[in-house]
Amino acid sequence: MSSKRCYYEVLGVSREASNDDLRKAYRREALKHHPDRNQGDSAAEAKFKEVNEAYQVLSDDDKRRVYDQFGFAGLQGGSGGPGFDGIGDVFAHMQDLFAEMFSGTMGFGGAGARPRRGSDLRIGQRLTIREAAFGCKREVALRAPTMCLDCAGSGAKPGTKAETCPQCRGAGQVSNARGFVMFTSTCPRCRGAGKVVRQPCESCAGQGAVERARKVMVTFPAGLDSGQRLRVPGQGTAGPGGAPAGDLYVEIEVEDDERFERDGVDLVTRVHLAFTDAALGAEVLVPALEPEETQTSLPLTIPPGTQSGAVFTLKGHGVPRLDGRGRGSLVVVVQVDVPTALTARAKKLLTELDAELKGGAGAQESGPRAAGAK
């Protein structure tokens, strides 16, 4: 029996959860167990991986349907990760079992080898906080096997072509009788391809693929965060014998920014205020994250008597939501700076102010500045 927890249990949702519910649950759990927030905690790291695996399956309609019907057994070959093609792989696996048991008597034998797609590739990509928030396009450098251009992926020398395997006659499988039972196995000569190459391509030595460096243009949508993953179809390793290529998975890592801390779709920034600005009130500029690099600050009115640790929220100035439904908030935390070095005159003035505040407590004061003082 599988030791894995139910994917719905991992995300803390019911089986009837909508895609929006799944997305919210994923963000909540991923943020809770993110390695950056639980450094050195191996249990949190394991839960973070478990949350990502659960969301990758349940957020894909086809994989979710297979999981609901067959459970983890339906996701053999990667638990919904790379190499899992959805419903097709489940029935293909069942077909192989029947073929081995009944040697094609149920209609599965003799149909030829099923093209096997290439392997998936994984790479990491670092983005600045602005790129992750507002999206960007970037060329990603890869070095991996790609289809040989000389033979168009067939593995055969140009001007020739692969021939039908004489041992399995193109079926990709051979059958052997053991008593009254027929057993089917992969053809040892063509390795299930159904074809053999007599004159291999010199460029790829008959493999149909050569390793080379290449670049892939990837579109990163707005609202990405660390730990999320993008899938670029058909940009993985080339399939054998000209079969379809696998997919490319790009794992996102957002660089730290000295101005902001990210909390989901909200941004947190800190503003330092002089004692006089906090006491009398002021107009200040706070750091802002906007699509244009030229717009890097926003005006904020600090009311008189603001205390250190006060929080101001600017709605609509956080990170765009992945679903396109607006933006989070910019949360401004105030820190009042107390001077550590004073001139003689400054000390005298502060002493007078201290006496005035203590001696005039509750007294009626006048003047434009005294209107907001306490």
C-alpha positions as CSV (number, residue, x, y, z in Angstrom):
1,M,0.0,0.0,0.0
2,S,1.3,3.5,-0.9
3,S,2.7,5.5,2.1
4,K,1.8,8.7,0.3
5,R,-0.9,10.9,1.8
6,C,-4.0,11.7,-0.3
7,Y,-3.3,14.7,-2.5
8,Y,-6.5,16.4,-1.3
9,E,-5.5,15.8,2.3
10,V,-2.0,17.4,1.6
11,L,-3.7,20.6,0.3
12,G,-6.4,20.5,2.9
13,V,-9.3,20.6,0.4
14,S,-12.3,18.4,-0.4
15,R,-12.5,16.3,-3.5
16,E,-15.1,18.8,-4.9
17,A,-12.7,21.7,-4.6
18,S,-12.7,24.1,-7.5
19,N,-9.5,25.1,-9.4
20,D,-9.6,28.4,-7.5
21,D,-9.8,26.6,-4.2
22,L,-6.8,24.5,-5.1
23,R,-4.8,27.5,-6.1
24,K,-5.5,29.2,-2.8
25,A,-4.8,26.1,-0.8
26,Y,-1.5,25.6,-2.7
27,R,-0.4,29.2,-2.0
28,R,-1.2,28.8,1.7
29,E,0.6,25.5,2.2
30,A,3.6,26.4,-0.1
31,L,4.1,29.7,1.8
32,K,3.8,27.9,5.2
33,H,6.4,25.2,4.4
34,H,8.7,27.1,2.0
35,P,12.4,26.3,2.7
36,D,13.3,30.0,2.9
37,R,11.0,30.3,5.9
38,N,12.0,27.0,7.5
39,Q,15.8,26.9,7.0
40,G,17.3,23.7,8.2
41,D,13.9,22.0,8.7
42,S,14.0,18.8,6.7
43,A,10.3,18.0,7.6
44,A,9.2,21.4,6.2
45,E,11.2,20.8,3.0
46,A,9.6,17.4,2.6
47,K,6.1,18.9,3.1
48,F,6.9,21.6,0.6
49,K,7.8,19.0,-2.1
50,E,4.6,17.1,-1.2
51,V,2.5,20.2,-1.6
52,N,4.0,20.9,-5.0
53,E,3.5,17.3,-6.2
54,A,-0.1,17.4,-5.1
55,Y,-0.8,20.7,-6.8
56,Q,0.9,19.6,-10.1
57,V,-1.5,16.6,-10.3
58,L,-4.8,18.2,-9.0
59,S,-4.4,21.4,-11.0
60,D,-4.2,19.4,-14.3
61,D,-7.7,18.3,-15.3
62,D,-6.6,15.1,-17.0
63,K,-4.2,14.0,-14.2
64,R,-6.8,14.9,-11.6
65,R,-9.5,12.7,-13.4
66,V,-7.0,9.8,-13.5
67,Y,-6.1,10.2,-9.9
68,D,-9.7,10.4,-8.8
69,Q,-10.5,7.1,-10.7
70,F,-7.3,5.1,-10.2
71,G,-5.5,6.7,-7.2
72,F,-1.7,6.7,-7.1
73,A,-1.7,3.5,-9.3
74,G,-3.0,5.5,-12.2
75,L,0.0,7.9,-11.9
76,Q,2.7,5.3,-12.4
77,G,5.8,6.7,-14.1
78,G,6.1,9.9,-12.1
79,S,3.2,10.5,-9.8
80,G,1.9,13.2,-12.2
81,G,5.3,14.6,-12.8
82,P,7.5,14.6,-15.9
83,G,6.9,11.6,-18.1
84,F,3.2,11.3,-17.2
85,D,1.0,11.9,-20.2
86,G,-2.4,11.7,-18.5
87,I,-5.1,9.1,-19.3
88,G,-3.2,7.8,-22.3
89,D,-0.4,6.4,-20.2
90,V,-2.8,4.6,-17.8
91,F,-4.5,2.7,-20.6
92,A,-1.2,2.1,-22.4
93,H,0.1,0.5,-19.2
94,M,-3.0,-1.7,-18.9
95,Q,-2.7,-2.6,-22.6
96,D,0.9,-3.8,-22.0
97,L,-0.2,-6.0,-19.2
98,F,-2.9,-7.7,-21.3
99,A,-0.4,-8.1,-24.2
100,E,2.0,-9.9,-21.9
101,M,-0.7,-12.2,-20.5
102,F,-2.6,-13.0,-23.7
103,S,-0.1,-12.4,-26.5
104,G,-2.4,-10.0,-28.3
105,T,-5.5,-12.3,-28.4
106,M,-7.6,-9.4,-27.0
107,G,-6.8,-7.1,-29.9
108,F,-3.8,-5.4,-28.6
109,G,-1.0,-7.4,-30.3
110,G,0.5,-6.8,-33.8
111,A,-0.4,-3.2,-33.9
112,G,3.2,-2.1,-34.0
113,A,5.3,-0.2,-31.3
114,R,3.8,2.8,-29.8
115,P,6.0,5.9,-30.3
116,R,7.7,6.8,-27.1
117,R,8.0,10.5,-26.4
118,G,11.3,11.9,-25.3
119,S,12.3,12.6,-21.7
120,D,11.4,15.8,-19.9
121,L,14.0,18.3,-18.9
122,R,14.2,20.4,-15.7
123,I,16.1,23.7,-15.3
124,G,16.1,26.5,-12.7
125,Q,15.6,30.1,-13.6
126,R,16.2,33.1,-11.3
127,L,14.0,36.2,-11.8
128,T,14.1,39.6,-10.2
129,I,11.1,40.5,-8.1
130,R,9.9,42.9,-10.8
131,E,10.2,40.2,-13.5
132,A,8.3,37.7,-11.4
133,A,5.6,40.3,-10.5
134,F,4.9,41.7,-13.9
135,G,6.0,38.9,-16.2
136,C,8.7,38.8,-18.9
137,K,10.1,36.9,-21.8
138,R,13.5,35.5,-21.6
139,E,15.8,33.1,-23.6
140,V,16.7,30.1,-21.5
141,A,20.0,28.4,-22.4
142,L,19.9,24.5,-22.6
143,R,22.4,21.8,-23.5
144,A,20.6,18.6,-24.1
145,P,20.0,16.0,-26.9
146,T,18.0,17.4,-29.8
147,M,16.7,15.9,-33.0
148,C,19.5,15.3,-35.5
149,L,18.9,17.5,-38.5
150,D,20.9,15.4,-40.9
151,C,18.6,12.3,-40.6
152,A,15.5,14.2,-39.3
153,G,15.6,12.1,-36.1
154,S,15.3,8.7,-37.9
155,G,18.9,7.6,-37.1
156,A,19.3,6.4,-40.7
157,K,22.0,7.7,-43.1
158,P,20.7,10.5,-45.3
159,G,19.3,8.9,-48.5
160,T,18.3,5.7,-46.6
161,K,15.6,4.9,-44.2
162,A,14.9,2.6,-41.3
163,E,13.6,-0.9,-42.3
164,T,11.0,-3.1,-40.7
165,C,12.5,-5.2,-38.0
166,P,12.8,-8.8,-39.4
167,Q,12.5,-10.4,-36.0
168,C,9.3,-8.9,-34.8
169,R,8.0,-7.7,-38.2
170,G,7.4,-4.2,-37.0
171,A,5.4,-5.2,-34.0
172,G,8.1,-4.2,-31.5
173,Q,7.3,-7.3,-29.5
174,V,8.0,-11.0,-29.8
175,S,6.0,-13.9,-28.3
176,N,7.3,-17.2,-26.8
177,A,5.3,-20.2,-25.8
178,R,5.8,-21.6,-22.4
179,G,3.7,-24.7,-22.1
180,F,0.1,-23.7,-22.9
181,V,0.8,-20.0,-22.2
182,M,2.1,-17.4,-24.7
183,F,4.3,-14.6,-23.2
184,T,5.1,-11.4,-25.0
185,S,8.3,-9.3,-24.5
186,T,10.0,-6.4,-26.1
187,C,11.9,-7.3,-29.3
188,P,15.6,-7.6,-28.4
189,R,16.7,-6.6,-31.9
190,C,14.8,-3.3,-32.4
191,R,14.2,-2.7,-28.6
192,G,10.5,-2.1,-29.2
193,A,10.9,0.4,-32.1
194,G,9.6,-2.0,-34.7
195,K,12.4,-0.8,-37.1
196,V,16.1,-1.3,-37.5
197,V,18.7,1.0,-39.0
198,R,21.2,-0.8,-41.3
199,Q,23.1,2.3,-42.3
200,P,23.3,4.6,-39.3
201,C,23.6,8.4,-39.7
202,E,27.2,9.4,-39.1
203,S,26.2,12.6,-37.3
204,C,24.3,11.0,-34.5
205,A,25.6,7.4,-34.8
206,G,22.1,6.1,-35.4
207,Q,20.6,7.6,-32.2
208,G,18.5,10.2,-34.0
209,A,19.6,12.9,-31.6
210,V,22.8,14.9,-30.9
211,E,23.6,16.9,-27.9
212,R,23.9,20.6,-28.6
213,A,23.4,24.0,-26.9
214,R,20.2,25.8,-27.7
215,K,18.0,28.6,-26.5
216,V,14.3,28.5,-25.8
217,M,12.2,31.6,-25.5
218,V,10.1,31.3,-22.4
219,T,7.2,33.5,-21.4
220,F,6.9,34.0,-17.7
221,P,3.4,35.2,-16.7
222,A,2.8,37.9,-14.1
223,G,2.5,36.9,-10.5
224,L,5.1,34.1,-10.2
225,D,6.7,33.2,-6.9
226,S,9.6,31.0,-5.8
227,G,8.8,27.3,-5.9
228,Q,6.4,27.4,-8.8
229,R,7.1,25.7,-12.1
230,L,6.3,26.4,-15.8
231,R,5.8,23.8,-18.4
232,V,7.0,24.4,-22.0
233,P,5.6,21.7,-24.2
234,G,7.8,20.0,-26.8
235,Q,11.1,21.5,-25.6
236,G,12.5,18.5,-23.7
237,T,14.7,15.7,-25.1
238,A,14.0,14.5,-28.6
239,G,12.1,11.2,-28.8
240,P,13.7,8.1,-30.3
241,G,13.2,7.5,-34.0
242,G,11.6,10.8,-34.6
243,A,9.0,10.4,-31.8
244,P,7.6,13.6,-30.1
245,A,10.0,15.4,-27.8
246,G,9.3,15.7,-24.0
247,D,8.5,18.9,-22.2
248,L,10.7,21.5,-20.5
249,Y,9.9,22.3,-16.9
250,V,11.3,25.7,-15.6
251,E,11.5,26.0,-11.8
252,I,11.2,29.5,-10.6
253,E,13.4,31.2,-8.0
254,V,12.8,34.9,-7.2
255,E,15.8,36.9,-6.1
256,D,15.8,38.7,-2.8
257,D,15.2,42.4,-2.9
258,E,16.5,44.8,-0.2
259,R,13.4,47.0,-0.5
260,F,10.7,44.4,-0.2
261,E,9.6,41.2,1.6
262,R,7.0,39.2,-0.2
263,D,4.0,37.7,1.5
264,G,1.9,36.0,-1.1
265,V,0.6,38.8,-3.3
266,D,1.4,41.5,-0.7
267,L,4.7,43.4,-0.5
268,V,6.1,44.6,2.8
269,T,8.5,47.6,2.9
270,R,10.0,49.6,5.8
271,V,10.3,53.4,6.0
272,H,12.6,55.2,8.4
273,L,11.2,58.5,9.9
274,A,13.0,61.2,11.9
275,F,11.5,61.8,15.3
276,T,10.2,65.2,14.3
277,D,8.5,63.9,11.2
278,A,6.7,61.2,13.3
279,A,5.7,63.8,15.9
280,L,4.6,66.6,13.5
281,G,3.5,64.6,10.5
282,A,5.1,64.6,7.1
283,E,4.8,63.7,3.4
284,V,7.2,61.0,2.5
285,L,8.0,58.8,-0.5
286,V,7.9,55.0,0.0
287,P,9.5,52.4,-2.3
288,A,7.1,51.0,-4.9
289,L,7.2,48.1,-7.3
290,E,5.7,49.1,-10.6
291,P,6.0,47.8,-14.2
292,E,8.1,50.8,-15.2
293,E,11.5,51.0,-13.6
294,T,11.3,54.8,-13.6
295,Q,8.4,54.7,-11.2
296,T,10.0,53.6,-8.0
297,S,8.2,55.5,-5.2
298,L,4.8,56.5,-4.0
299,P,3.7,59.4,-1.8
300,L,2.4,58.6,1.7
301,T,1.0,61.0,4.3
302,I,2.3,60.4,7.8
303,P,-0.2,61.8,10.3
304,P,1.1,63.6,13.4
305,G,1.9,61.4,16.4
306,T,2.8,58.3,14.4
307,Q,4.5,55.7,16.5
308,S,7.3,53.4,15.5
309,G,5.9,50.1,14.2
310,A,2.8,51.8,12.7
311,V,1.5,50.1,9.6
312,F,0.0,51.7,6.5
313,T,-1.6,49.7,3.6
314,L,-1.6,50.9,0.0
315,K,-4.1,48.7,-1.8
316,G,-3.5,47.7,-5.4
317,H,0.3,48.3,-5.2
318,G,1.4,44.7,-4.5
319,V,2.1,41.8,-6.8
320,P,-0.4,41.0,-9.6
321,R,-2.4,37.8,-9.0
322,L,-1.7,34.9,-11.3
323,D,-5.4,34.7,-12.2
324,G,-5.3,38.3,-13.4
325,R,-7.8,39.5,-10.7
326,G,-6.0,42.7,-9.6
327,R,-3.0,43.1,-7.3
328,G,-2.2,42.7,-3.7
329,S,-1.3,45.5,-1.3
330,L,1.9,47.4,-0.4
331,V,2.3,47.3,3.4
332,V,4.4,50.1,4.8
333,V,5.9,49.6,8.3
334,V,7.2,52.8,10.0
335,Q,10.4,52.8,12.0
336,V,11.1,56.0,14.0
337,D,14.8,56.7,14.3
338,V,16.0,58.2,17.5
339,P,19.1,60.4,17.0
340,T,22.3,59.1,18.7
341,A,24.5,62.2,18.3
342,L,23.2,65.6,19.4
343,T,24.7,69.1,19.3
344,A,24.6,71.2,22.4
345,R,21.8,73.3,20.9
346,A,19.8,70.2,20.0
347,K,20.2,68.9,23.5
348,K,19.0,72.3,24.9
349,L,16.0,72.3,22.6
350,L,15.1,68.8,23.5
351,T,15.4,69.5,27.2
352,E,13.1,72.5,26.8
353,L,10.7,70.3,24.7
354,D,10.7,67.7,27.4
355,A,9.9,70.2,30.1
356,E,7.2,71.7,28.0
357,L,5.5,68.4,27.3
358,K,5.7,67.3,30.9
359,G,4.7,70.6,32.4
360,G,2.1,71.5,29.9
361,A,0.3,68.1,29.9
362,G,-3.4,68.7,29.5
363,A,-2.9,72.4,28.9
364,Q,-4.5,74.1,25.9
365,E,-1.9,75.0,23.3
366,S,-2.1,77.1,20.3
367,G,-0.3,77.3,17.0
368,P,-0.5,75.3,13.7
369,R,1.8,72.5,14.9
370,A,0.1,72.1,18.3
371,A,-3.2,71.2,16.6
372,G,-2.2,67.5,16.2
373,A,0.2,67.1,19.1
374,K,-0.6,65.0,22.1
